Structure formats: C-alpha cells, structure tokens
Amino acid sequence: MKPGNVVLSLKMFPRLLALSACASLTFGCRPAASDVVDRMASEFVYETLAFSPVSATQAGYHSHDGRRLDDLLDDMSENGLNRQRDFYERFRIRLQALGDRNVPAEDKADLDIMRNQTELALLELNSIQAWRHNPTVYVELIGNGLFGPYVLEYAPKDVRFANIIARLRKIPDFLTQARVNLDTAPDVWIRVAIEENDGNVALIDQTLRKECPAAQREIYEGAAQSAIDALRGFNSYLKRDLAQHPGDWRLGSNQYRLKFRYALGTEQSPAGVLADAEAQLRSIRDRMARASGSEPVEKVLNAVAQKHATPDTYFDEAKGDLAEATSFVRDHRFVPLPAGGNLQVIPTPEFMRGVYGVGGFSPAPALQPKLGAFYWVTPIPRSWSSERQESKLREYDFHGLKILTIHEAMPGHYVQAEYAAEVRPESRRLLRAVYGNVPYVEGWAVYATQFLIEDGYYKDDPGMQLTWYKQLLRVIANTILDIRLQTMNMSEQQALDLMIRDTYQEKEEATAKYQRAQLSSAQLPAYFLGWRGWVKLREEAQSGGSWNEPGFHAAALKEGAVPLDSLRDLILKK
C-alpha cells in the first residue's frame, strides 16, 4: 500500500459540510450512536476526498458538489490550506463532543480512525507543513494525478484522456503555486523531486502521448507541451533557486512523537517501540547464527543469494511467484480467498520509483473496488553498473523475490484489500479503506509471510528460513532507523552499518532504504509495530481454546484496517 510517505499526507486535506446541530452534540439526540458515527464517517470520507481531487480519483470518487474532481489538481494555495485547517478544527470539536462512552466497539474503531486522521492533518497543517519544504509533494501529486486516470478504467478511454488533458492544463499554475509555497528544502528532497519529475515528463511525453486517442491527439499535444515546459522549468528552479535554501529532513523529537502516535494509531511511545525492536534484533540474529550452524551467517547468506533472476527475467519471475503463492494459499487453506481476480502485475510508475525502489501494492479504488489492483515491481535499470544490478538481484534472490510477492500481493496486501472491500456498512468500508490503520495493513503482510512459511511454504528449504529471518531483521531495522534518524541524529554511516553489518542487507538495498528514511517519517515502524500486534493477537486467540487458523484470518481481515487495539476488542470480545 501506498507506503505512508508524503503522498499519504495529501489525503488529509479536506472540507466537511456542517453536521446538523443534533449530530454535533451528543449521541442522545439520535436513536442510536451508530447512526451518528455512520453519518460522520460518510461525510468525513467524501468531504476529505473532495479536498484532494488526485486522491479522490485514486479512491474512485469522481464528482462532488457539481465539480468534476478528475479534471482538478489539489488546491495548495493559502486559501485552500486555510479551508482544510478550518474543517479539521471544527471536526475535532465535534469528535470531542461525541466522546466514546457506551459506544459499540465497531463505532469506537471508526471514531478512533477519524480522531487520528484529524489530529494528523492538523499537525501537518500547523506544524510540519510539508508543502513549504518538500518539493516531492508537488511532483508526486502531478504524477498520481495523471497516472490515475490513465491506468484506472473508471470511464471510457476518451473520457479519461479528457480528464488527463484538463489536469495537464493546470500544471503550469500548480507549479507556480509550488514556487510561492516552497521556502526551504533539504538536498535529498530536491534531488528526488528532480528525478521523479523526469519521470513525469516521460509519462507525458512518451506513455500518455502514445496512448492518446487519435481524435484527441491535437488538443493533447498543446496541453502536453505547456505542461512539459513547466515541469522542466520547475526542475531548473529546484536546481538553481530552492537549492540555495537548504532545510532539514529530520522531524525532531516533539513533532515525531505526535506524528508517530497519530499516523500509526498507537499509544506506544517511540522510545518503548525502539527498545522492543532492538531486543528483537538481537534475538533474530541469535536464531540466524543457530540456523547457520558452524558457518558464519554472512557466508551462508552469500551462498543463498547466488540463486537469483537476471534483469531480463526479474519481472516474469515475480509473476510466476504470484501464481505459485496463490496456489499454496488456496491448497493449504491459509485464508479463504475472496473472488477478486483483478490483480495486475506492472512495472512501478517511474515517478514513484524514488520511494518504491523495490516494489509496492496499489489497491483498487475504495469507491470502485472492482477496478484494477496493482502489484508494482520496480525494474532494474539498464543504466546501472553490473555491480549495482548484482547487488539488487542478490537482495531479491530466489527466496527474497518470493517473500516480496507474499508481502505485496498474496496473501499480503492484495488479499487484505479484497477483504476490506466487503466491509459494511458502506460508510465504514470507505473510512477504513481510505484512512486504514497502517500497522494493521503492513503488519498483516509481515505476519502472513511468517506463518505462510511456518505452514509449509518452502519451510524445509534452509535458504527460505534464513532469508525470512533476514527479511524480519529488515522490518526491525526499519523501526530503529526511523526513530533514531528522525529524533536521535543517527548518521548516514551508522544507518548503513545497521543495515549492512547488523541486518545483512546488500549495499544497494541499504542505500535505497536510507533515502526512503529521509523521504518519509513515522511510516517505516508500521511493519514492526503491526507484526508484533498481529502475532500477539494470534497468541491471545489461540489461548482462548479451539483454534482455527483460516477462520481467525478471515474474521480479522473482515474488519478492515482498524487500529490494532480496536481489532483486539473486535475479535476477542465477540
């Protein structure tokens, strides 16, 4: 899923129509608390999506108050940001007035999601203010704004290209606004913005131009040229002007503590999670040493990594692994598979490869769940040296590529998203899909990998077990990296040593992860935090008497992406 990086923050900027006086006071003036929560959840989702037309397209929401959202880019002007701030401040008051006493567990889970998203949005608007410091916000908005209508078949192709052309025409003014907003930026954000912006130019100049219907070609050309000129001019501005005003990518302890709480939906402190992660790192390293016998772990991993794809076969092997994993999940009844069938394996869009250096999962739109879902596999660039290519292929070797596929697709993110599409009522489904808890989502993918292997998927292959431990070390390192980099001034060399020396990652993987850690915050810990939560819930469920693994998985997935404390209440108290 879309990792929670800067793109995630763009989903948090919306406007809510005034609720009735009754809804803004107490539950008592409605026949049931659920009626009020249901109304609030529905308005929250639709109004927030309308504030971010790019996110709205991705979610399958196309028209609001007479506006065709697919024709628009997000409003990042001062007035637009003020409208967002006003909405969230008013919505916070409503949530405080409602409270959660005597609220059913399902409704409390929804209220917790709305509270966290409201506080997270206000933190961004009032304190972090990425639009002032992070040019990738604008670059990725443009890329997603064009790529969504291209790849999501929500309307006939000519209609979607009309939406693309409308957005192309808005790019020059949008980038002018970006220049007004941006005042400082760290070097890494500028460099990645330029790289991703080159991907936007390629998307417009090559992919979209080639696919544009003949009847729209002439009008496309005019809009495309103006957009490309503006994008190239923005790159020049980044290099010559914004680069003269450096900034810091680290959040610092105070902002990070708040973002950690609201983005991850947890009451645990960063310090407590860090201590747990560092203890787990030592434990997993000990297991790997025992599994390697008399040989050093590094030597055994090096031998395992010799078996890998080539740059030419890498993508096809990932598709083959998906088919294999699907058969295993079905045959071994790990979890009942939903009907689905809409998953496509495609190369990661160029404008997203700065963050998704390996791959990712893009779910079907929340409001149109029958449209395509995508397992992104990032190609290995031909321009790379043979040394860099080999490093990447060794990290995602025969076993590592299978684990990636389990995590991103089967039975990881794709299966979770398919279950989430069946949540009812509709307002609850939308809330939990658009603003789902990230540790729930990422934790399920890590948990599912562990127990799929324990249930027999290459279980007797020593290379798979050792590779899984290595992947788990990466999950743990993600947490240590994020907390120490953002709050404790961890240096680049210390970060690389943690990844390469302590968690056995290849240099190419470690370098890419360090960049990702500079580009995002309070997202990388979601994997570890979620994994620990899912494993603990499993253990509690097993201790309760009869144990049915597929039944447990289905029941937990049917709730959608709720905070893990809420999931515990929903599963164990039924």
C-alpha positions as CSV (number, residue, x, y, z in Angstrom):
1,M,0.0,0.0,0.0
2,K,0.8,3.1,-0.7
3,P,3.7,3.3,1.8
4,G,2.8,6.1,4.1
5,N,5.1,8.7,2.7
6,V,4.5,12.3,1.6
7,V,1.7,11.0,-0.7
8,L,-0.2,9.8,2.3
9,S,-0.3,13.3,3.8
10,L,-2.0,14.6,0.7
11,K,-5.1,12.5,1.6
12,M,-5.6,14.5,4.7
13,F,-6.7,17.9,3.3
14,P,-10.5,18.1,3.1
15,R,-13.6,20.1,3.9
16,L,-16.6,18.9,5.8
17,L,-20.1,20.1,5.3
18,A,-21.7,21.3,8.6
19,L,-23.3,18.5,10.5
20,S,-26.7,19.0,12.0
21,A,-26.9,20.6,15.4
22,C,-28.1,17.2,16.7
23,A,-25.1,15.4,15.4
24,S,-22.7,17.9,16.8
25,L,-23.9,17.5,20.4
26,T,-24.4,14.0,21.8
27,F,-25.5,10.6,20.9
28,G,-28.6,11.0,22.9
29,C,-30.5,13.0,20.2
30,R,-30.2,10.1,17.7
31,P,-31.9,6.7,18.1
32,A,-28.5,5.0,18.2
33,A,-24.9,6.0,18.4
34,S,-24.2,4.1,15.2
35,D,-26.4,6.4,13.2
36,V,-24.3,9.4,14.2
37,V,-21.0,7.7,13.6
38,D,-22.2,6.3,10.3
39,R,-23.2,9.8,9.1
40,M,-19.9,11.3,10.3
41,A,-17.8,8.7,8.7
42,S,-19.6,9.1,5.4
43,E,-19.2,12.9,5.4
44,F,-15.6,12.7,6.6
45,V,-14.6,10.4,3.7
46,Y,-16.4,12.3,0.9
47,E,-15.5,15.7,2.0
48,T,-11.9,14.9,2.6
49,L,-11.6,13.3,-0.7
50,A,-13.1,16.3,-2.4
51,F,-10.4,18.4,-0.9
52,S,-7.8,16.3,-2.7
53,P,-9.0,15.6,-6.2
54,V,-6.0,13.5,-7.0
55,S,-6.7,11.2,-4.1
56,A,-10.4,11.2,-5.0
57,T,-9.6,9.8,-8.4
58,Q,-7.5,7.1,-6.9
59,A,-10.3,6.3,-4.5
60,G,-12.9,6.2,-7.2
61,Y,-14.7,9.4,-6.3
62,H,-15.3,11.5,-9.4
63,S,-17.8,14.3,-8.7
64,H,-18.6,16.5,-5.7
65,D,-20.9,19.4,-5.5
66,G,-21.1,19.7,-9.2
67,R,-17.3,19.7,-9.6
68,R,-15.6,17.1,-11.8
69,L,-12.8,16.1,-9.5
70,D,-11.0,14.1,-12.2
71,D,-10.3,17.4,-14.0
72,L,-8.7,19.1,-11.0
73,L,-5.4,19.1,-9.1
74,D,-5.3,19.7,-5.4
75,D,-5.7,23.3,-4.2
76,M,-2.4,24.1,-2.4
77,S,-3.0,27.9,-2.2
78,E,-3.2,29.7,1.1
79,N,-7.0,29.8,0.9
80,G,-7.1,26.1,0.1
81,L,-4.9,25.2,3.1
82,N,-7.0,27.5,5.4
83,R,-10.2,25.8,4.3
84,Q,-8.6,22.5,5.3
85,R,-7.5,23.8,8.6
86,D,-10.9,25.2,9.4
87,F,-12.6,21.9,8.6
88,Y,-10.3,19.9,10.8
89,E,-10.5,22.3,13.7
90,R,-14.3,22.1,13.6
91,F,-14.3,18.4,13.1
92,R,-12.1,18.0,16.2
93,I,-14.6,19.8,18.3
94,R,-17.4,17.5,17.1
95,L,-15.4,14.4,17.9
96,Q,-14.6,15.8,21.4
97,A,-18.3,16.5,21.9
98,L,-19.3,12.9,20.9
99,G,-16.8,11.1,23.2
100,D,-16.9,7.3,23.1
101,R,-18.6,6.2,26.3
102,N,-21.0,3.3,25.8
103,V,-20.1,3.2,22.1
104,P,-20.1,-0.2,20.4
105,A,-16.6,-1.5,19.6
106,E,-17.2,-1.1,15.8
107,D,-18.2,2.5,16.2
108,K,-15.3,3.2,18.6
109,A,-12.9,1.9,16.0
110,D,-14.3,4.3,13.4
111,L,-14.1,7.2,15.8
112,D,-10.5,6.4,16.6
113,I,-9.6,6.4,12.9
114,M,-11.3,9.8,12.5
115,R,-9.6,11.3,15.6
116,N,-6.2,10.1,14.5
117,Q,-6.6,11.4,10.9
118,T,-7.9,14.8,12.2
119,E,-5.0,15.2,14.6
120,L,-2.5,14.1,12.0
121,A,-3.9,16.6,9.4
122,L,-3.7,19.5,11.9
123,L,-0.2,18.5,12.8
124,E,0.7,18.7,9.2
125,L,-1.1,21.9,8.5
126,N,0.0,23.8,11.6
127,S,3.5,22.4,12.3
128,I,5.2,20.0,9.8
129,Q,4.0,21.9,6.7
130,A,5.5,19.7,4.1
131,W,4.1,21.9,1.3
132,R,6.7,24.6,2.4
133,H,9.7,22.3,2.4
134,N,9.2,19.2,0.3
135,P,9.0,19.6,-3.5
136,T,8.2,15.9,-3.9
137,V,4.7,16.7,-2.6
138,Y,4.0,18.6,-5.8
139,V,5.9,16.3,-8.2
140,E,4.1,13.2,-6.9
141,L,0.7,14.9,-6.9
142,I,1.2,15.6,-10.6
143,G,2.4,12.1,-11.3
144,N,-0.5,10.5,-9.5
145,G,-3.0,13.0,-11.0
146,L,-2.0,11.9,-14.5
147,F,-1.3,8.2,-13.9
148,G,-4.6,7.5,-12.0
149,P,-6.9,8.4,-15.0
150,Y,-4.6,6.5,-17.3
151,V,-4.5,3.2,-15.5
152,L,-7.9,3.1,-13.7
153,E,-10.6,2.3,-16.1
154,Y,-13.4,4.1,-14.4
155,A,-14.7,5.5,-17.7
156,P,-14.2,5.1,-21.4
157,K,-10.7,5.9,-22.6
158,D,-11.6,9.2,-24.3
159,V,-13.3,10.4,-21.1
160,R,-10.3,9.6,-19.1
161,F,-8.0,11.3,-21.5
162,A,-10.2,14.4,-21.3
163,N,-9.5,14.3,-17.6
164,I,-5.8,13.9,-18.2
165,I,-5.8,16.9,-20.6
166,A,-7.7,19.0,-18.1
167,R,-5.1,18.3,-15.5
168,L,-2.2,18.9,-17.9
169,R,-3.5,22.4,-18.4
170,K,-3.4,23.0,-14.7
171,I,0.2,22.0,-14.2
172,P,1.8,25.4,-15.0
173,D,-0.3,27.3,-12.5
174,F,0.1,24.5,-10.0
175,L,3.9,24.7,-10.2
176,T,3.7,28.5,-9.9
177,Q,1.9,27.9,-6.6
178,A,4.6,25.4,-5.6
179,R,7.3,28.1,-6.1
180,V,5.3,30.5,-3.9
181,N,4.9,27.9,-1.2
182,L,8.4,26.4,-1.0
183,D,10.9,28.3,1.1
184,T,13.5,25.7,2.2
185,A,14.2,22.1,1.3
186,P,16.9,19.5,2.1
187,D,19.2,18.4,-0.7
188,V,17.8,14.9,-0.8
189,W,14.2,16.1,-1.3
190,I,15.3,18.3,-4.1
191,R,17.3,15.6,-5.8
192,V,14.5,13.0,-5.6
193,A,11.9,15.6,-6.8
194,I,14.1,16.3,-9.9
195,E,14.4,12.5,-10.6
196,E,10.7,11.9,-10.2
197,N,9.8,15.0,-12.2
198,D,11.9,13.5,-15.1
199,G,9.5,10.5,-14.7
200,N,6.5,12.8,-15.0
201,V,8.0,14.3,-18.3
202,A,8.5,10.7,-19.6
203,L,4.9,9.8,-18.6
204,I,3.5,12.8,-20.6
205,D,6.0,12.8,-23.5
206,Q,6.0,9.0,-24.1
207,T,3.4,6.8,-22.4
208,L,0.4,9.1,-22.5
209,R,1.2,10.6,-25.9
210,K,1.4,7.1,-27.4
211,E,-1.9,6.0,-25.8
212,C,-3.9,9.2,-26.5
213,P,-6.9,8.5,-28.8
214,A,-6.4,9.9,-32.3
215,A,-9.4,12.2,-32.0
216,Q,-7.8,14.0,-29.0
217,R,-4.2,14.0,-30.2
218,E,-4.1,17.6,-31.3
219,I,-5.6,19.0,-28.1
220,Y,-3.4,16.7,-26.1
221,E,-0.2,18.0,-27.8
222,G,-0.9,21.6,-26.9
223,A,-1.6,20.8,-23.3
224,A,1.3,18.4,-23.0
225,Q,3.9,20.8,-24.3
226,S,2.9,23.5,-21.9
227,A,3.0,21.0,-19.0
228,I,6.4,19.7,-20.1
229,D,7.8,23.2,-20.3
230,A,6.5,23.9,-16.8
231,L,7.9,20.7,-15.4
232,R,11.4,21.3,-16.9
233,G,11.2,24.9,-15.6
234,F,10.4,23.6,-12.2
235,N,13.4,21.4,-12.3
236,S,15.6,24.4,-13.1
237,Y,14.0,26.3,-10.3
238,L,14.8,23.4,-7.9
239,K,18.4,23.3,-9.0
240,R,19.2,27.0,-9.2
241,D,16.9,28.6,-6.6
242,L,15.4,26.3,-4.0
243,A,18.8,24.5,-3.6
244,Q,20.2,27.8,-2.2
245,H,17.8,27.5,0.8
246,P,18.7,24.2,2.5
247,G,16.5,22.6,5.2
248,D,16.5,19.6,7.5
249,W,14.6,16.4,6.7
250,R,14.6,15.3,10.4
251,L,11.3,16.0,12.2
252,G,12.8,16.2,15.7
253,S,11.5,14.5,18.9
254,N,8.4,16.6,19.5
255,Q,6.9,16.6,16.1
256,Y,7.9,12.9,15.6
257,R,6.3,11.8,18.8
258,L,3.0,13.3,17.8
259,K,3.2,12.0,14.2
260,F,4.1,8.6,15.5
261,R,1.0,8.5,17.6
262,Y,-1.5,9.7,15.1
263,A,0.0,8.2,11.9
264,L,0.4,4.8,13.4
265,G,-2.7,4.9,15.7
266,T,-0.8,3.7,18.8
267,E,-0.4,4.8,22.4
268,Q,3.0,3.2,22.5
269,S,5.9,5.7,22.7
270,P,8.7,5.8,20.1
271,A,11.2,5.0,23.0
272,G,9.3,1.9,24.0
273,V,8.9,0.6,20.5
274,L,12.6,1.3,19.9
275,A,13.7,-0.7,22.9
276,D,11.5,-3.6,21.8
277,A,12.9,-3.5,18.3
278,E,16.5,-3.5,19.4
279,A,15.8,-6.5,21.7
280,Q,14.1,-8.4,18.8
281,L,17.1,-7.6,16.6
282,R,19.4,-9.4,19.0
283,S,17.0,-12.3,19.3
284,I,16.7,-12.8,15.5
285,R,20.4,-12.6,15.0
286,D,20.9,-15.3,17.5
287,R,18.4,-17.5,15.6
288,M,20.2,-16.9,12.4
289,A,23.5,-17.9,14.0
290,R,22.0,-21.2,15.2
291,A,20.4,-21.9,11.8
292,S,23.8,-21.4,10.1
293,G,25.5,-24.0,12.2
294,S,29.2,-23.7,12.2
295,E,29.4,-21.4,9.2
296,P,29.2,-17.6,9.6
297,V,25.8,-16.2,8.8
298,E,27.3,-13.9,6.1
299,K,28.8,-16.8,4.3
300,V,25.6,-18.9,4.3
301,L,23.6,-15.9,3.1
302,N,26.1,-15.2,0.4
303,A,25.7,-18.8,-0.9
304,V,21.9,-18.5,-0.8
305,A,22.0,-15.2,-2.7
306,Q,23.8,-16.8,-5.6
307,K,20.5,-18.1,-6.9
308,H,18.6,-15.2,-8.4
309,A,17.0,-13.8,-11.5
310,T,18.6,-11.7,-14.2
311,P,17.5,-8.2,-15.1
312,D,15.6,-9.7,-18.1
313,T,13.8,-12.4,-16.1
314,Y,13.2,-10.5,-12.8
315,F,9.7,-9.2,-13.7
316,D,8.5,-12.5,-15.1
317,E,9.8,-14.4,-12.1
318,A,7.8,-12.2,-9.8
319,K,4.6,-13.0,-11.8
320,G,5.5,-16.7,-11.5
321,D,5.9,-16.4,-7.8
322,L,2.5,-14.8,-7.5
323,A,0.8,-17.8,-9.3
324,E,2.7,-20.2,-7.1
325,A,1.8,-18.4,-3.8
326,T,-1.8,-18.2,-4.9
327,S,-2.0,-21.9,-5.4
328,F,-0.3,-22.6,-2.0
329,V,-2.7,-20.3,-0.1
330,R,-5.7,-21.9,-1.7
331,D,-4.5,-25.5,-1.4
332,H,-3.3,-25.2,2.3
333,R,-6.4,-23.1,3.4
334,F,-4.2,-20.4,4.9
335,V,-7.1,-18.0,4.5
336,P,-10.2,-18.3,2.3
337,L,-9.5,-16.4,-0.9
338,P,-12.1,-13.8,-2.0
339,A,-13.4,-13.9,-5.5
340,G,-11.4,-10.9,-6.7
341,G,-9.3,-11.7,-9.7
342,N,-8.5,-8.0,-10.5
343,L,-4.8,-8.0,-9.6
344,Q,-2.3,-6.9,-12.3
345,V,1.5,-7.1,-12.1
346,I,3.0,-4.0,-13.7
347,P,6.3,-2.1,-13.5
348,T,6.4,0.6,-10.8
349,P,5.5,4.0,-12.4
350,E,8.6,6.0,-13.0
351,F,7.5,9.0,-11.0
352,M,7.1,6.8,-7.9
353,R,10.4,4.9,-8.0
354,G,12.2,7.3,-5.7
355,V,10.2,5.9,-2.8
356,Y,9.2,2.5,-4.3
357,G,12.7,1.4,-5.2
358,V,11.7,-2.3,-5.0
359,G,8.0,-2.6,-5.5
360,G,4.7,-2.0,-3.8
361,F,1.0,-2.5,-3.9
362,S,-1.7,-0.1,-5.2
363,P,-5.2,-1.3,-4.2
364,A,-8.3,-0.9,-6.3
365,P,-10.1,2.4,-5.7
366,A,-12.1,2.3,-2.5
367,L,-15.3,3.5,-4.2
368,Q,-14.8,1.2,-7.2
369,P,-13.2,-1.9,-5.7
370,K,-13.9,-4.0,-8.8
371,L,-11.4,-1.9,-10.8
372,G,-7.8,-2.9,-11.1
373,A,-5.4,-3.5,-8.2
374,F,-1.7,-3.4,-9.0
375,Y,1.4,-5.2,-7.7
376,W,4.2,-2.9,-8.7
377,V,7.6,-4.5,-9.4
378,T,10.4,-1.9,-9.9
379,P,12.6,-2.8,-12.9
380,I,16.4,-3.0,-12.6
381,P,17.6,-0.1,-14.7
382,R,19.8,-1.0,-17.7
383,S,21.8,2.1,-16.9
384,W,23.1,0.7,-13.7
385,S,26.5,-0.8,-13.4
386,S,26.8,-4.6,-13.3
387,E,27.8,-4.2,-9.7
388,R,24.6,-2.4,-8.7
389,Q,22.4,-4.8,-10.7
390,E,24.0,-7.7,-9.0
391,S,23.6,-6.2,-5.5
392,K,19.8,-5.7,-6.2
393,L,19.4,-9.2,-7.6
394,R,21.2,-10.7,-4.6
395,E,19.0,-8.9,-2.2
396,Y,15.9,-10.1,-4.1
397,D,17.2,-13.5,-4.9
398,F,15.1,-16.7,-5.4
399,H,13.7,-16.6,-1.9
400,G,13.7,-12.8,-1.4
401,L,11.6,-12.2,-4.5
402,K,9.0,-14.8,-3.3
403,I,8.9,-13.1,0.1
404,L,8.3,-9.7,-1.6
405,T,5.4,-11.2,-3.6
406,I,3.9,-12.7,-0.5
407,H,4.1,-9.4,1.3
408,E,2.8,-7.1,-1.5
409,A,0.3,-9.5,-3.1
410,M,-0.5,-13.0,-1.9
411,P,-1.7,-13.3,0.8
412,G,-0.4,-9.9,1.9
413,H,-1.7,-6.5,0.8
414,Y,-3.9,-7.7,-2.1
415,V,-5.9,-10.3,-0.1
416,Q,-6.2,-7.8,2.8
417,A,-7.6,-5.2,0.4
418,E,-10.1,-7.6,-1.1
419,Y,-11.5,-8.5,2.3
420,A,-11.7,-4.8,3.2
421,A,-13.8,-4.2,0.1
422,E,-16.6,-6.3,1.7
423,V,-16.8,-4.3,5.0
424,R,-20.3,-3.0,5.7
425,P,-22.0,-0.6,6.1
426,E,-20.6,1.4,3.1
427,S,-19.5,4.4,5.2
428,R,-17.4,2.1,7.4
429,R,-15.9,0.4,4.4
430,L,-14.9,3.7,2.9
431,L,-13.4,5.1,6.1
432,R,-11.4,2.0,6.8
433,A,-10.2,1.8,3.2
434,V,-9.2,5.4,2.6
435,Y,-7.8,6.0,6.1
436,G,-7.0,2.5,7.2
437,N,-4.5,1.9,10.0
438,V,-1.1,1.4,8.5
439,P,0.3,-1.0,11.2
440,Y,-2.7,-3.2,10.6
441,V,-2.0,-3.2,6.8
442,E,1.8,-3.6,6.9
443,G,1.7,-5.9,10.0
444,W,-0.7,-8.3,8.2
445,A,1.7,-8.6,5.3
446,V,4.7,-9.4,7.6
447,Y,2.7,-11.7,9.8
448,A,1.3,-13.5,6.7
449,T,4.8,-14.1,5.4
450,Q,5.9,-15.6,8.7
451,F,3.0,-18.0,9.1
452,L,2.8,-19.0,5.4
453,I,6.3,-20.3,5.7
454,E,5.6,-21.9,9.0
455,D,2.6,-23.6,7.4
456,G,4.8,-25.2,4.8
457,Y,5.7,-22.7,2.0
458,Y,9.3,-23.7,1.4
459,K,9.5,-24.5,5.1
460,D,12.1,-27.3,4.6
461,D,14.3,-25.1,2.4
462,P,17.0,-23.7,4.7
463,G,17.5,-20.9,2.3
464,M,13.9,-19.7,2.8
465,Q,14.1,-19.8,6.6
466,L,17.3,-17.9,6.6
467,T,16.0,-15.4,4.1
468,W,12.9,-14.9,6.1
469,Y,15.0,-14.1,9.2
470,K,16.9,-11.6,7.1
471,Q,13.7,-10.0,6.0
472,L,12.5,-9.8,9.5
473,L,15.7,-8.1,10.5
474,R,14.9,-5.6,7.8
475,V,11.5,-5.0,9.4
476,I,13.1,-4.4,12.7
477,A,15.8,-2.2,11.2
478,N,13.1,-0.1,9.6
479,T,11.9,0.9,13.1
480,I,15.3,1.6,14.5
481,L,16.3,3.7,11.5
482,D,13.2,5.8,11.6
483,I,13.2,6.6,15.3
484,R,16.9,7.1,15.5
485,L,17.2,9.1,12.3
486,Q,14.3,11.4,13.0
487,T,14.9,12.0,16.7
488,M,18.4,11.0,17.7
489,N,20.6,12.4,14.9
490,M,21.7,9.0,13.7
491,S,24.3,9.5,11.0
492,E,24.3,8.1,7.5
493,Q,27.2,5.8,8.3
494,Q,25.5,4.5,11.4
495,A,22.4,3.8,9.4
496,L,24.3,1.9,6.7
497,D,26.2,-0.1,9.4
498,L,22.9,-1.1,11.0
499,M,21.6,-2.3,7.6
500,I,24.7,-3.9,6.1
501,R,26.6,-5.1,9.1
502,D,23.9,-5.8,11.7
503,T,21.0,-6.9,9.4
504,Y,22.9,-8.4,6.4
505,Q,21.4,-6.2,3.7
506,E,23.1,-5.6,0.4
507,K,24.6,-2.2,-0.2
508,E,22.1,-1.3,-2.9
509,E,19.2,-2.1,-0.6
510,A,20.7,-0.2,2.3
511,T,21.4,2.9,0.2
512,A,17.8,2.9,-1.1
513,K,16.4,2.4,2.3
514,Y,18.4,5.3,3.8
515,Q,16.9,7.5,1.1
516,R,13.4,6.3,1.8
517,A,14.0,7.1,5.5
518,Q,14.9,10.6,4.5
519,L,11.8,11.0,2.4
520,S,9.3,9.7,4.9
521,S,8.7,9.6,8.6
522,A,6.6,7.5,11.0
523,Q,5.8,5.0,8.3
524,L,8.8,2.6,8.4
525,P,7.9,1.5,12.0
526,A,4.5,0.3,10.9
527,Y,5.9,-3.0,9.7
528,F,7.4,-3.9,13.1
529,L,4.6,-2.4,15.2
530,G,2.0,-4.2,13.1
531,W,3.8,-7.5,13.1
532,R,4.1,-7.5,16.8
533,G,0.4,-6.6,17.2
534,W,-0.8,-9.4,14.8
535,V,1.4,-12.1,16.5
536,K,0.2,-11.0,19.9
537,L,-3.4,-11.2,18.8
538,R,-2.9,-14.6,17.3
539,E,-1.4,-15.9,20.6
540,E,-4.3,-14.5,22.6
541,A,-6.8,-16.1,20.2
542,Q,-5.0,-19.5,20.5
543,S,-5.0,-19.3,24.2
544,G,-8.8,-19.0,24.2
545,G,-9.5,-22.6,23.4
546,S,-10.3,-24.1,20.0
547,W,-8.0,-22.7,17.2
548,N,-9.0,-22.3,13.6
549,E,-6.3,-20.5,11.6
550,P,-8.2,-19.7,8.4
551,G,-11.2,-18.7,10.5
552,F,-9.1,-16.4,12.6
553,H,-7.6,-14.8,9.5
554,A,-10.9,-14.3,7.8
555,A,-12.5,-12.8,10.9
556,A,-9.6,-10.3,11.4
557,L,-9.5,-9.4,7.7
558,K,-13.3,-8.8,7.5
559,E,-12.9,-5.9,9.9
560,G,-10.9,-3.8,7.5
561,A,-7.8,-1.8,8.6
562,V,-8.7,-0.7,12.1
563,P,-6.2,0.2,14.8
564,L,-4.8,-3.0,16.3
565,D,-6.1,-2.2,19.8
566,S,-9.6,-1.9,18.2
567,L,-9.0,-5.2,16.3
568,R,-8.3,-7.0,19.6
569,D,-11.6,-5.8,21.1
570,L,-13.5,-6.7,17.9
571,I,-12.0,-10.2,17.7
572,L,-11.6,-11.4,21.2
573,K,-14.7,-9.9,22.8
574,K,-17.2,-11.3,20.2
